[in-house]
Amino acid sequence: MTHRGSRVLHVGSLSRVEGEGALSLHVHDGTVTAARLEIYEPPRFFEAFLRGRSYTEPPDITARVCGICPVAYQMSACAAIEDACGVTVDPVIRDLRRLLYCGEWIESQALHIYLLHAPDFLGRASAIELARTHRAEVERGLRLKKAGNDLMELVGGRAVHPVNVRLGGFYRAPARDELRPLAQQLKRALDDAWETVRWVAGFEFPDARTDADLLALAAPDTYAIEGGTPTVLRADGTKWSFPVREFTEHVAETHVAHSTALQSRLDGRLHLTGSLARFAISGALLSPVALEAAVAAGLGDPREGAVCRNPFRSILVRAVETVYALDEALRIIGSYEPPARPYTEVPPVAGVGHGATEAPRGVLYHRYAIDAEGIVTDATMVPPTAQNQAAIEDDLRRLAQTAIRERDVDDVELTSLCERAIRNHDPCISCSTHFLDLTIVRTSGATTGGRHA
């Protein structure tokens, strides 16, 4: 609407993101002066009510932070507490954890690709609408998601908030015979994942580039999932790492006036974590079949230095990672022998532990302090979306500025572009609702625009 020279556009809801938020764009004389992603994230108190609990409880409690990525929270919690207690788990248990994590990657990436992101590229408002015109593709996505869920259920006890995970490992390890039928399902799912790569490779992608620092875990000789060393790749190609225990010395969380969610800076700079960062930092360590998929997707060969910095093309990297997770799951199942005992004992030790794993959306860091009796005295969790919010705002500002200056887009097209830019990063804002209020304030000369709440 127009009010004293200002244009204010209010869009009531953005579907296909996980959580609740609002976006304000302020445009003055054709210049985007501010792009603010306003997150409404009610207090959840997880860090607070972990204090005073037994050190064995965080893997179960933190799984409830997210219904899409519960394994990420469980694995980061286990890694941090085991670090505090000075315990290293048996390699077979570590592989079993990686297998469970592969299930989460499969189901989460399939969910994002097919139900949240693909409709943007095909001009559809929702996955339901997409299913009317691309039924076979949506059914393929649901099969992929089911394969990931079934893997999580078999290893973790159930697909959402797994109950088989415990400190030091698992309450029960599956028998080889239990994994054989699942392996057949995963082989079929690998065919679906390849078809997904071919499908998304045909999408049209707007030109865009992020110059934010890329942050991902790196591990020797393998594509990092359930652990590794935080590693940074800057736009100039320089790469450096730091120990997990120094994570909060480099990644600093701050409050911002326009959002109840924390934002992060990496040594004072914008940074992104997630699929683009993983591919840029460790893509050369993908399995041969995943490397083949990367080339087929048009991403290039990371062994030859290929890096993707276009957030719109992140769907390609997620498709490649789905191929990798299925291939990796089959590799682990193929050599699996049940451990003599499904967990390693973790006696309590007074100390501070740090753990980080690669959730589908990026690095998830946990820090716990426990006393000699095994009581948690302090807890910190830094999720990937909080780290990405400032970089998402920068993406929005630059994309909106280019669209206004080069194409003089109207508010309808600008709104669509901003919605797509947000979904590129698959933000998990609060785990329950799916709304975005978009406010665009345009001013000219000495006029000022009011805010439409």
N, C-alpha and C positions, 0 to 999 in steps of 0.2 A: 504494500500500500504506500501512498505518498503522503508525507506529512512535513510541511515546512521545508520542502526541498530534499527530503530524505526518502529513500526507498527501503522498506523493511519487508523482508520475505520470511514467513514463518512456515516451516514444514513440520508436520506433526509427528511423523514416525519414519524411522529407517529400520527396515527389517534386515535379516540376514547378517547381523552382528550379535555377539553374545554380551548383552548388558544394556545399560541405559546411559544416555548422555545427550549433550547438545553441542551444536557448533555455531559460533558467531563469526561472521566475516564482516570486517569493517572496510569499506571502500570509499576513499576520498579523492575526488577528481581523477578517477580511473586508477588509483593506486591502492592496492590492498595494504592497509596499515596494520591490520591484526587478523590473525586466524587462531581462534581459541577453541580447542576441543574440551568442552566442559563435561566432566564425568560426574554423574551422581552415583556414588558408591557408598551405601550406608555402612556405618561401622560394623565390622564382623567380629572383631576382638580375638581372632585366632591367636595372634602372638601373645595377647594378654592372658587368655585362659589356658595357654600351654604352661605358663609359669605356675609352679607348684605341683605339676603333674609328674608322674613317673617317667623316666627317660625312655621307657618302652612304648609309651602311648602316642608320641607324635606321628608315626607312620599311619596309624588308623585315623587320628583326628584330622591331620592336614589333608588327607584324601578327600575330605568333605569340602575343601576350599573350592574344588572344581569338579563338576560331573563329567566334563569332557576329557580332562587331563589328570585324573586322580593318581595314576601311576607316577607321573612326574613329581608330584608332591611327596608320595611315599618314598620314591628312590632318593630324592634330595634329602629328605629327613633322615633316612637310614644312613646315607653317606656322611652326613654331618655328625650324627651321634656316634657312629662307629669311628669316625675320625677323633672325636673327643675321647673315646675310650681306647684308642690305639689298636683297633682291631681291623684286620684285613680278611675278607671272607674268602672262602674256597673258590677257585676258578670255575668250578662247575656251577656253583650258586651264582657267581657273577654272570655266567652265560645265561642262566635261567632268568635272571633279572632282565638281561638284555632282550631275551625272547619275549617276556611280558611287555617290555617297553615297545618292542616292534609292533605288538598288537595295538597299543595306543596310537602309535604313529599312523598305522594303516587306517584305523577307524576315524581318527581326527582329520587326517589329510583328505580322506575320501569325503567326509562330511563337508569340509570347506570347499573342495573343488566343485562338487556336484550340486550341493544344496545352497551354498552361500555365495560362491564366486561366479560360477559359470553363467548364471542368468544375466549378469552384467554384460557379458560378451555376446549374448544371443538375443538381447533386447527383450528379456522377460522380467517381470516384476517379482517373480517368486519361483521356487522349485516346483510348486504345484502347477503353475502356468507352464513352466518348462516341460513338465511331464506330459502335457497335452500335445506338445509338438516334437519332443525328443524322448519319447517313452523308453526306448531301448537304452538310451544313454543313462537316464536316471535309474533305471533298473540295474544297470551295470554298477553305478555308484553305490546303490544300496547293497548289492552283493559284496562289493569290496568292504563296505563298512561292517557288514555282518561277519566277514572273515576276520577282521580285526577284533570285533566283539567276541567272537567264539574263541579266539586265541586268548584274549584276556580272561574269559570265563574259565577256560581249562586250566591255565596256569595260576590265575589270581583268585579263583573261587567264584567270581561273578564279574560281569562286564563293567558295571558302574560301582565305584568305590570298592575295589577288590578287598576281600577279607582274608586271603591266604598269605599276605605279606606280613612279615614280622622283622623285628630287628635281627640282623645277622643272617637273614634269608627268608625261608618260607616255613609255614607250619607243616606243609606236605609237599613233596616233590612228585610230579606226575611220573607214571611208568612209561616205558618206551611204547608199549602197546596202545596207550591212550593217545599218543602223539601221531601215530600212523594215519588214522582217518583224517586228522587235522591237516597233515602234510598234503594229502590229496586235495583237500579244499583250498589250501594255500597255493598249490600249483595252478589250479584253475583261476584263482584270484590273480596270480601273476600275469596270466593272459589278459585278464580284464585291466590290470594296471598298464600293460603295454598299449592296449587300445585307448586307455585314458591319455597316455602320452601323445599318441597320434591325433587324438581328438582335439586336445587343447592346443597342440602345435598349429592347428588351422585357424585359431582365433586371431582377430586383428587387435594389435596392442598400440595404444597411444604412446607417443614419445614422452619419456620422462626419465629422470635420473635422480637418485639420491646421492649426495656427497657426504652423508653422515658416516662416521666411523662404523665399521661392522664388527660386532662382538660375537664370538662363538667359542665353544670348547674345542680343543684339539687334543687328539690322543695319538700315540705312536701306532702307525701301521693300520689304523682303522678309522672309519667315519664315526666321530664321537656321538654317542647317544647317552649312555648311563654314567658318564664321567669324563674328565679330561682337564686340561689347563686352559683357563680363560685367555683367549688370543684376540688381538685387535688388528684389523686391516684398515688402513686409512686410504683416502681417495688417491693419494700420491703413490700407493703401492707398498708403502712401508708396513712391516708387520712386526708385532712385538707381543710378548706374553707376560703374565704375572701369576703368582701362586693364588690358588683359590682362597687361602686365608687372608689375602690382601684385597678381596673383592670390594668390600665397602670403603676401602681407602681410595679406590679408583672410581667406583660407581656410587655417586652420592645422591641420595634421595632428598627432595625438598618439597615443601608445600607451595602451591601457587594459588593466587587469589580466586581464580575462576573455576577451580575444580577441587572436589573433596579427595580425589585420588592423588597420590604422590607422583611426581615426575623425577626423572633421573638424568644425570649428566655423567659422562665418562671423562674424567679429568677435565671437567668444565666444558666438554664438547658434546654435540649431538651424537647419538649413536643408535644403531638398529641391531636387534638380535633376531634370530629366526632363520627361515630357510635360505634367504638370500645370503646371510652371513655365513651359514654353514657351508653352502656351496662354494662361496668365494674363498674360504679359509681351508677347507678340507676336501673340496670336490675331487681332487686327484686321488683320494683314498676310497672313493666309491668302488663298489664291486664292478667287475667287467661288464655285467649285464646292465647295471645302472649307468655306467659311463656310456655304453652304447645308446641307452635311452636319452641321455643328455644331448648327445649329438643329434639323435633323431628329433628331439624337441626343438632343435635350433639354438641351443644354448652354447654350443661349441664344446671342445674337449678341455676340461679343467687341467689336465696334465700338460696342456700347452698354454696355460695361463688364462683360460676363459673365465670371466667373472660377469655376473649379471647384476646390474645396479638399477634396473628399471622395475619399480615396484609392481607395475601392471603385469609384468612377466613372472612374478613370483608364483603364479599358478603352475607354470611350467616346472619350476624347481620342486614344488610340492608333488607334482605327478612323478618326477624322477625319484624323489625320496620315497614315494609309495612303492615304486619298483624295488628300490634298495631294501626297504623294510621287509618286503615279502621274500626277497632273495636271501636276506640275512636270516630271517626266521627259518627258512628251509635249510640253510647251512647249519644252524644250531641244532635243529631237530635231527638232521642227518647224522651228526656225530654225538648225539646226546646219550649219556649213560647216567642213570639216576645216582645222586651222591649217596654215600653211606649214611649221611645224616643231612636233613634238608636245611639246616641252619648252623651257623658258627656261634658259639657262646660269646656274649658280649657283656662281661662283668662291668658294673659301673665304676667309673674313675672320675674324680673331680677334674674338670677341665673345660675347654672351649673347643668346639668342633665346627668345621666348615664343610659344606657339601654343595655341589652344583651338578645338574644334569641338563640335558637338552630336551625340554618340553617341545612339542610340535611348534609352538610359537617362539621358542628361543630359550636362552639360558635362564634357569630357575635356581636361585641361590638360597640356601638355608644356613643359619648359624644358630647353634645352641650352646648354652653354658649349663653344666650340670654339677651338682655337688657330689661328695663322696658317697652319699646314700642313693644317688641316682635320681635326684629331684631336679627338674628343669628350673633354673633360676632366671634364665633370659632366653628369648627366642626372637629371631629376625628372619623374615622371608622377603625376597625381592623378586617379584614375578616379571616375566618378559614384557607384558603389555605396559606396565608402569615405566619400564625402561624405554619403550618405543613411543610413548605419547608425545614427547617434545618433537621428535623427528617426524611424527605423523603431522603435527601442526605445521612444521616447516614444509612438508610435502604439499599440504593444502594451500598454504600461502603462495608458494611458487606456481603451482598448477593454476590456481585461480587468477593470479596475476598474468600469466601467459595467455590464458583463455580470454581475459578481458582486453588485453592490449592487442593481441594478434587477431582475434576473431570477434571481439565485441559481443560476447555471448549474452543471452538474456538470463534471467534468474532461474528459469526452468532447467536450461542446459547446465548452468553453473552448479545448481543443486545436484543434478545427476552426477556430474564430474566429481564433486566433493564426496558424495556417497560412495562412489567407486573407489576413490583414493583411500578412504577409510577401510573399506573391505579388502583392499590389497594386503593389508597387514593382519587380517583376521584377528582383530582385537577381542580379547575376552575381558569385558569391562566389569561385569558383576555376577555373571553366571545365571541370571534368572530372567530378566525382561529384555525386550528388544525394541527400544525406542530411541530416536534421535530427533531433537528439536533443532531445526536449522534456522538461524536468524542471520540475514544479510542486511547490514546497515550501509546505505550509500549516502554520501554527503558531497556537496560541491561548494567551493569557495568558503564562505564563513558559516555556512549552514552546518548544523549538527543533527545527527539522527538519534531518535530515542530508541530504546531497547524494547523489543516485543518479547515478553516473557512467555 
